[in-house]
Amino acid sequence: MSKVEVKKARQWQGVVVSDKADKTIVVAVERFVTHPKYRKKYRVTKKYAVHDPDNRYKEGDVVTFACSKPISKRKKFVVTE
């Protein structure tokens, strides 16, 4: 098993929405944004492909992840907790 280097960078927290791929989980990060004109808050969700080397996390788990060196075309994040 190769060790993936994690830079000291911003971390995100989200819910695992898919764990079907080997060593990869898809994490949905939800945040609230205020509309600039109407000042209404609305929910924005973004999905990230995150490296999970041990296949530990399952759908519905809450995970924390951070930036790392690119692992593949879409994976640029690794689970930290």
C-alpha positions as CSV (number, residue, x, y, z in Angstrom):
1,M,0.0,0.0,0.0
2,S,1.5,3.4,-1.0
3,K,1.2,6.3,1.4
4,V,-0.5,9.3,-0.1
5,E,1.0,12.7,0.9
6,V,-1.5,15.1,2.4
7,K,-0.7,18.8,2.2
8,K,-1.6,21.1,5.1
9,A,-4.6,22.6,3.4
10,R,-8.2,23.3,3.8
11,Q,-10.4,20.3,4.9
12,W,-13.9,19.5,4.0
13,Q,-16.6,17.4,5.7
14,G,-19.3,15.6,3.9
15,V,-21.5,12.5,3.6
16,V,-20.5,9.5,1.5
17,V,-23.0,9.0,-1.3
18,S,-21.3,6.2,-3.1
19,D,-18.7,3.5,-2.3
20,K,-19.1,1.3,-5.4
21,A,-15.6,1.9,-6.9
22,D,-12.5,0.3,-5.5
23,K,-10.5,2.6,-3.2
24,T,-12.7,5.5,-4.1
25,I,-15.7,7.1,-2.4
26,V,-17.9,9.9,-3.6
27,V,-18.6,12.6,-0.9
28,A,-21.3,15.2,-1.1
29,V,-20.5,18.5,0.5
30,E,-23.4,20.8,1.3
31,R,-23.3,24.5,1.9
32,F,-25.6,27.5,2.0
33,V,-25.2,30.5,-0.3
34,T,-26.9,33.8,-0.1
35,H,-28.3,35.2,-3.3
36,P,-26.6,38.6,-4.0
37,K,-29.8,40.4,-5.0
38,Y,-32.6,38.7,-3.2
39,R,-30.7,37.8,0.0
40,K,-32.4,34.4,0.1
41,K,-30.3,31.5,1.3
42,Y,-30.3,28.3,-0.8
43,R,-28.5,25.0,-0.6
44,V,-25.6,24.0,-2.9
45,T,-24.3,20.5,-3.1
46,K,-21.0,19.5,-4.7
47,K,-19.6,15.9,-5.1
48,Y,-16.0,15.0,-4.8
49,A,-14.2,11.8,-5.7
50,V,-12.1,11.0,-2.6
51,H,-9.3,8.3,-2.2
52,D,-10.1,5.7,0.4
53,P,-7.2,3.3,0.3
54,D,-8.6,0.8,2.9
55,N,-12.2,0.8,1.6
56,R,-13.3,1.6,5.2
57,Y,-16.1,4.0,4.6
58,K,-19.6,3.0,3.5
59,E,-22.6,5.0,2.2
60,G,-24.0,7.4,4.8
61,D,-20.7,7.8,6.8
62,V,-19.6,11.4,7.6
63,V,-15.9,11.9,6.5
64,T,-13.3,14.6,6.6
65,F,-11.0,15.0,3.6
66,A,-8.3,17.2,2.3
67,C,-6.3,18.1,-0.9
68,S,-3.5,15.8,-2.0
69,K,-1.4,15.3,-5.1
70,P,-3.5,14.0,-8.0
71,I,-4.2,10.3,-7.7
72,S,-6.1,9.9,-10.9
73,K,-8.0,12.1,-13.4
74,R,-10.8,12.9,-11.0
75,K,-9.3,12.1,-7.6
76,K,-7.3,14.9,-6.0
77,F,-8.5,14.4,-2.4
78,V,-7.8,11.9,0.4
79,V,-9.7,10.9,3.5
80,T,-8.1,12.3,6.7
81,E,-10.6,11.1,9.3
